[in-house]
Amino acid sequence: MRNDARERALRIAFNTFRSIAIGAAVGLCITVFANTVALANSLNLSYPFLILAIPLGAYATLKIYQKLGDAFRRTTVSAIDTIHDLEDDADEGKLTPGRLSPWMGPVAYVAAAISHLTGASVGKEGVGVQIGLSIGELFTRADRRFLWSGSHGREDYYLMTGSASAFGALFGSPISGVLFGQMFATPDILRLDALFPCIISSYTAVAVAEALGIHRMVIPPFTELEASFPNLLIIIAFALIIGLMARLFIFLLGRFGDYIRKMYSSPVMSAVVPAFLVTLLSILIYGVSGSFDYNGLSLDLLYRAIDGRGVPLYAFMLKALMVFLSISAGFVGGEVVPLLVTGGTFGYAFASTLGLETAPFAVLGAIGMLSGGTNLPLVCFALALELFGYSEPVLLFMTVAMSYLASGEKGIYHHQRIAFRRRTFR
């Protein structure tokens, strides 16, 4: 009995140390990554001629992944499959060796820097999560080789803590980071078995990133909607529309790439043609508006939709089109920030058209679009509380719930297990 207690205490101590180490490593790497993306965007704005290099950036990204293999481009999907397999294997009392490369993070870092330096319209959280996953894989290999044997070091825990740390550090939101790590592979199951390591790693990563001066988005202050019955009805209708918008976004995101690949058999043409269209569209937008607001992260569009400066009513369509073309060209970054910006600008257009308060609808539109696009309503609920500072829970929860229900089964994270939705809505 005494030996069992000692073994349990030793295991808890090791899990704590491991989670702190992963969180610290991810916090450091995510800070470097986020600040690199901020620098690349700043350089792109300072030297607008870099927009002309978008086709060259698409070609360089294509060559990087052609050289290394398609597995490096499908790292998040591979991580989700690995988490599923390891969970199944653990239930059967066996282990499966890792299939991920720890080099996926550095490769994605370089590709994302190219994307933002040239001005492709992509996000950054997808690469951030890949960096977290690659660090989790590094710790998995170190564990297997030097520390523990058997089931003490579960690889799915390493991957979940790595992704939790990355998401939390990127947005300065440790709670949503914890939930993301536990749920992004299986949204309808909260992996409470990984709660402790995800909490330790996510909070550690956020603390380290803040201490190192990470560059993050800062949401402008806004006035929330009152939780009244009329507002509840409006929000339900709005959230259902946002969910359908997310469904259309995911559908078109896939179809754009499929259509271009069918049109051009050459991988080079499949990358360069949509990249050229991004350049052409960027120049046309600049000729009309005098800015490149739709390139890069486009966070200023979201800020303007929230703080009252306003955006064109068609801004959400232009941003979505730029994202579709950029991702079809093979640029790397992520879809979370594009979903936030597209949803926020649509919320502004919706409220402006109906004569409603624009700021809360911009915020709820951003969060609702993200909920529908990721299939992670609880993560988005926590993100809205932490990042956006939205404190009224009734309308917020209804937004993320209804948008998720209306968004369909597919999301930006492929191979998710959503058994509840398949049983209920098919």
QUIFENRA-V105180 format. One record per residue. N is the residue number from 1. RES is the residue in one letter. PHI is phi in whole degrees, -180 to 180 (none if undefined). PSI is psi in whole degrees, 0 to 359 (999 if undefined). OMEGA is omega in whole degrees, -180 to 180 (none if undefined). Layout:
N/RES/PHI/PSI/OMEGA ; N/RES/PHI/PSI/OMEGA
This chain:
1/M/none/318/-180 ; 2/R/-65/322/178 ; 3/N/-66/323/178 ; 4/D/-64/318/179 ; 5/A/-65/320/178 ; 6/R/-65/317/178 ; 7/E/-62/319/180 ; 8/R/-66/317/179 ; 9/A/-64/320/179 ; 10/L/-65/321/180 ; 11/R/-67/318/178 ; 12/I/-62/317/180 ; 13/A/-63/318/180 ; 14/F/-67/317/179 ; 15/N/-61/321/178 ; 16/T/-65/312/179 ; 17/F/-61/316/-180 ; 18/R/-61/316/-179 ; 19/S/-67/321/177 ; 20/I/-65/317/-179 ; 21/A/-63/316/179 ; 22/I/-63/314/-180 ; 23/G/-60/317/180 ; 24/A/-66/316/179 ; 25/A/-64/316/179 ; 26/V/-67/318/179 ; 27/G/-58/318/178 ; 28/L/-65/310/-176 ; 29/C/-68/322/179 ; 30/I/-68/325/176 ; 31/T/-63/313/178 ; 32/V/-60/316/-179 ; 33/F/-65/309/-178 ; 34/A/-62/320/179 ; 35/N/-71/330/174 ; 36/T/-66/316/178 ; 37/V/-62/318/178 ; 38/A/-62/318/178 ; 39/L/-65/317/-180 ; 40/A/-62/317/178 ; 41/N/-65/321/179 ; 42/S/-65/318/178 ; 43/L/-65/322/180 ; 44/N/-64/322/178 ; 45/L/-72/326/-179 ; 46/S/-75/331/-179 ; 47/Y/-126/81/-174 ; 48/P/-59/338/-179 ; 49/F/-64/344/178 ; 50/L/-64/339/176 ; 51/I/-58/326/-180 ; 52/L/-67/344/-179 ; 53/A/-90/5/-179 ; 54/I/-57/313/177 ; 55/P/-60/323/178 ; 56/L/-65/322/177 ; 57/G/-64/320/177 ; 58/A/-64/320/179 ; 59/Y/-66/317/180 ; 60/A/-64/319/179 ; 61/T/-64/318/178 ; 62/L/-59/315/-177 ; 63/K/-66/324/178 ; 64/I/-60/312/-176 ; 65/Y/-78/333/172 ; 66/Q/-65/321/-179 ; 67/K/-68/321/-173 ; 68/L/-93/336/-179 ; 69/G/110/153/-175 ; 70/D/-66/339/-179 ; 71/A/-60/330/180 ; 72/F/-71/335/179 ; 73/R/-83/338/-177 ; 74/R/-106/35/-172 ; 75/T/-68/319/-180 ; 76/T/-66/319/177 ; 77/V/-62/317/179 ; 78/S/-64/322/178 ; 79/A/-65/319/178 ; 80/I/-62/316/178 ; 81/D/-62/320/180 ; 82/T/-65/317/178 ; 83/I/-61/317/178 ; 84/H/-62/312/-177 ; 85/D/-64/318/-178 ; 86/L/-70/327/176 ; 87/E/-64/317/178 ; 88/D/-66/319/-179 ; 89/D/-65/322/180 ; 90/A/-64/322/178 ; 91/D/-63/331/-180 ; 92/E/-94/3/177 ; 93/G/78/26/178 ; 94/K/-135/171/-179 ; 95/L/-124/151/177 ; 96/T/-118/132/179 ; 97/P/-66/154/-177 ; 98/G/-66/151/-180 ; 99/R/-121/1/-176 ; 100/L/-95/151/176 ; 101/S/-98/131/177 ; 102/P/-68/350/178 ; 103/W/-81/355/-177 ; 104/M/-64/326/180 ; 105/G/-65/306/178 ; 106/P/-59/321/179 ; 107/V/-64/314/179 ; 108/A/-64/325/177 ; 109/Y/-59/311/180 ; 110/V/-63/316/-179 ; 111/A/-64/320/179 ; 112/A/-68/323/177 ; 113/A/-62/320/176 ; 114/I/-63/316/-179 ; 115/S/-58/312/-175 ; 116/H/-80/331/178 ; 117/L/-67/321/-180 ; 118/T/-82/338/177 ; 119/G/105/21/175 ; 120/A/-65/148/-175 ; 121/S/-92/81/-179 ; 122/V/-136/174/179 ; 123/G/-99/205/-180 ; 124/K/-141/344/-173 ; 125/E/-70/331/179 ; 126/G/-62/314/177 ; 127/V/-69/322/177 ; 128/G/-58/316/178 ; 129/V/-65/321/178 ; 130/Q/-63/323/176 ; 131/I/-63/316/177 ; 132/G/-62/319/179 ; 133/L/-66/321/-180 ; 134/S/-66/324/177 ; 135/I/-68/320/175 ; 136/G/-60/321/178 ; 137/E/-67/322/177 ; 138/L/-61/316/179 ; 139/F/-67/326/176 ; 140/T/-60/313/-178 ; 141/R/-68/322/178 ; 142/A/-66/320/178 ; 143/D/-61/311/-176 ; 144/R/-65/329/-175 ; 145/R/-91/322/-169 ; 146/F/-114/334/-167 ; 147/L/-107/281/-173 ; 148/W/-110/160/170 ; 149/S/-121/171/179 ; 150/G/73/218/-171 ; 151/S/-100/10/-178 ; 152/H/-65/323/-180 ; 153/G/-107/89/-179 ; 154/R/-77/125/-177 ; 155/E/-65/326/179 ; 156/D/-64/328/176 ; 157/Y/-66/318/178 ; 158/Y/-60/316/-179 ; 159/L/-67/320/180 ; 160/M/-68/319/179 ; 161/T/-69/325/177 ; 162/G/-64/315/180 ; 163/S/-71/323/177 ; 164/A/-62/316/180 ; 165/S/-62/317/-177 ; 166/A/-65/312/-179 ; 167/F/-64/316/180 ; 168/G/-62/316/-178 ; 169/A/-68/321/-178 ; 170/L/-60/318/-174 ; 171/F/-106/0/-178 ; 172/G/65/34/-174 ; 173/S/-131/86/-174 ; 174/P/-65/326/-178 ; 175/I/-68/313/178 ; 176/S/-65/330/174 ; 177/G/-63/316/178 ; 178/V/-59/311/-179 ; 179/L/-66/322/179 ; 180/F/-62/312/-180 ; 181/G/-60/324/-178 ; 182/Q/-80/336/-167 ; 183/M/-122/347/-170 ; 184/F/-66/333/178 ; 185/A/-83/326/-178 ; 186/T/-136/84/-171 ; 187/P/-61/332/-177 ; 188/D/-93/11/175 ; 189/I/-132/125/176 ; 190/L/-90/110/-175 ; 191/R/-73/79/-179 ; 192/L/-65/340/177 ; 193/D/-65/338/179 ; 194/A/-106/13/-176 ; 195/L/-63/311/-176 ; 196/F/-61/307/-180 ; 197/P/-64/326/179 ; 198/C/-67/321/178 ; 199/I/-62/309/-177 ; 200/I/-60/313/-175 ; 201/S/-70/319/-178 ; 202/S/-66/313/180 ; 203/Y/-66/324/177 ; 204/T/-64/315/-179 ; 205/A/-62/318/179 ; 206/V/-63/316/-180 ; 207/A/-64/316/180 ; 208/V/-65/316/-179 ; 209/A/-62/319/179 ; 210/E/-67/321/179 ; 211/A/-65/329/-179 ; 212/L/-89/356/177 ; 213/G/81/49/180 ; 214/I/-67/146/177 ; 215/H/-90/119/-179 ; 216/R/-129/164/173 ; 217/M/-71/146/179 ; 218/V/-125/112/-176 ; 219/I/-77/130/178 ; 220/P/-65/153/176 ; 221/P/-66/149/-179 ; 222/F/-152/164/178 ; 223/T/-97/130/-177 ; 224/E/-84/161/174 ; 225/L/-76/146/175 ; 226/E/-75/142/-179 ; 227/A/-81/77/178 ; 228/S/-112/164/-179 ; 229/F/-63/315/177 ; 230/P/-59/318/178 ; 231/N/-65/325/178 ; 232/L/-62/317/179 ; 233/L/-63/318/179 ; 234/I/-63/317/-178 ; 235/I/-66/322/177 ; 236/I/-61/313/179 ; 237/A/-63/316/-180 ; 238/F/-63/316/-179 ; 239/A/-65/323/177 ; 240/L/-64/320/177 ; 241/I/-65/317/179 ; 242/I/-62/320/178 ; 243/G/-61/319/177 ; 244/L/-67/325/176 ; 245/M/-62/316/179 ; 246/A/-63/321/178 ; 247/R/-62/317/178 ; 248/L/-66/321/179 ; 249/F/-60/311/-179 ; 250/I/-64/320/180 ; 251/F/-63/311/-178 ; 252/L/-69/328/178 ; 253/L/-59/318/178 ; 254/G/-75/320/-176 ; 255/R/-69/324/178 ; 256/F/-58/311/-180 ; 257/G/-63/316/180 ; 258/D/-62/317/-178 ; 259/Y/-65/317/-178 ; 260/I/-68/321/179 ; 261/R/-67/327/177 ; 262/K/-73/326/-178 ; 263/M/-72/323/-177 ; 264/Y/-122/116/179 ; 265/S/-73/336/180 ; 266/S/-79/126/177 ; 267/P/-59/327/-180 ; 268/V/-65/314/179 ; 269/M/-66/324/179 ; 270/S/-64/333/178 ; 271/A/-90/316/-172 ; 272/V/-75/323/-177 ; 273/V/-63/307/177 ; 274/P/-64/329/177 ; 275/A/-65/320/176 ; 276/F/-63/321/178 ; 277/L/-65/324/175 ; 278/V/-63/316/178 ; 279/T/-62/313/-179 ; 280/L/-62/315/180 ; 281/L/-65/323/178 ; 282/S/-62/318/180 ; 283/I/-67/319/178 ; 284/L/-64/317/179 ; 285/I/-64/320/178 ; 286/Y/-63/322/179 ; 287/G/-64/330/-180 ; 288/V/-88/315/-172 ; 289/S/-104/343/-178 ; 290/G/76/19/-179 ; 291/S/-147/165/174 ; 292/F/-111/45/-175 ; 293/D/-63/337/-175 ; 294/Y/-93/359/176 ; 295/N/-92/160/178 ; 296/G/66/216/-179 ; 297/L/-73/330/-179 ; 298/S/62/31/-178 ; 299/L/-65/333/180 ; 300/D/-64/329/175 ; 301/L/-62/317/179 ; 302/L/-66/316/179 ; 303/Y/-61/317/-179 ; 304/R/-67/326/178 ; 305/A/-68/331/-177 ; 306/I/-89/318/-172 ; 307/D/-87/1/174 ; 308/G/98/353/178 ; 309/R/-68/331/173 ; 310/G/88/157/176 ; 311/V/-136/160/175 ; 312/P/-59/148/-178 ; 313/L/-64/339/-180 ; 314/Y/-96/8/-174 ; 315/A/-59/321/-178 ; 316/F/-64/326/180 ; 317/M/-72/318/179 ; 318/L/-65/317/180 ; 319/K/-63/316/179 ; 320/A/-61/317/180 ; 321/L/-63/318/178 ; 322/M/-63/321/179 ; 323/V/-66/314/-180 ; 324/F/-58/314/-178 ; 325/L/-68/319/-178 ; 326/S/-65/315/-180 ; 327/I/-72/326/175 ; 328/S/-63/329/178 ; 329/A/-75/353/178 ; 330/G/96/6/180 ; 331/F/-67/151/-173 ; 332/V/-115/139/177 ; 333/G/179/293/180 ; 334/G/148/170/-177 ; 335/E/-115/354/-176 ; 336/V/-65/307/179 ; 337/V/-63/316/174 ; 338/P/-57/322/176 ; 339/L/-65/318/178 ; 340/L/-62/314/-178 ; 341/V/-68/316/179 ; 342/T/-63/314/179 ; 343/G/-66/320/180 ; 344/G/-66/317/179 ; 345/T/-71/327/174 ; 346/F/-67/319/177 ; 347/G/-60/321/176 ; 348/Y/-63/315/-180 ; 349/A/-64/319/180 ; 350/F/-61/311/-178 ; 351/A/-68/320/180 ; 352/S/-63/318/-179 ; 353/T/-64/323/-177 ; 354/L/-96/3/179 ; 355/G/71/31/180 ; 356/L/-101/171/176 ; 357/E/-66/127/-172 ; 358/T/-80/322/-173 ; 359/A/-60/308/-179 ; 360/P/-65/327/179 ; 361/F/-72/329/175 ; 362/A/-65/317/179 ; 363/V/-67/311/-179 ; 364/L/-67/328/176 ; 365/G/-65/318/179 ; 366/A/-63/312/-177 ; 367/I/-70/321/179 ; 368/G/-65/319/178 ; 369/M/-63/320/179 ; 370/L/-68/322/178 ; 371/S/-62/315/179 ; 372/G/-70/326/-177 ; 373/G/-79/335/-178 ; 374/T/-104/346/-172 ; 375/N/62/32/-178 ; 376/L/-129/70/-176 ; 377/P/-64/324/180 ; 378/L/-70/322/176 ; 379/V/-62/316/-179 ; 380/C/-68/325/175 ; 381/F/-60/313/179 ; 382/A/-67/321/180 ; 383/L/-63/321/178 ; 384/A/-65/322/178 ; 385/L/-68/318/-174 ; 386/E/-84/309/-174 ; 387/L/-83/313/-177 ; 388/F/-87/344/-180 ; 389/G/70/26/-180 ; 390/Y/-81/114/-171 ; 391/S/-102/347/-178 ; 392/E/-85/110/-169 ; 393/P/-79/331/-172 ; 394/V/-66/305/-178 ; 395/L/-68/325/178 ; 396/L/-64/312/-179 ; 397/F/-64/320/179 ; 398/M/-64/325/179 ; 399/T/-64/309/-177 ; 400/V/-69/327/-179 ; 401/A/-72/310/-177 ; 402/M/-68/322/179 ; 403/S/-66/323/177 ; 404/Y/-64/315/-178 ; 405/L/-65/329/-178 ; 406/A/-88/352/-169 ; 407/S/-86/348/-179 ; 408/G/87/179/-173 ; 409/E/-79/326/-174 ; 410/K/-81/147/177 ; 411/G/-145/189/-178 ; 412/I/-76/340/178 ; 413/Y/-101/98/-176 ; 414/H/-70/155/178 ; 415/H/73/13/173 ; 416/Q/-62/147/174 ; 417/R/-95/114/179 ; 418/I/-127/72/-174 ; 419/A/-64/321/-179 ; 420/F/-60/314/-178 ; 421/R/-65/321/-179 ; 422/R/-66/322/179 ; 423/R/-71/326/-170 ; 424/T/-91/323/-168 ; 425/F/-110/358/178 ; 426/R/-87/999/none
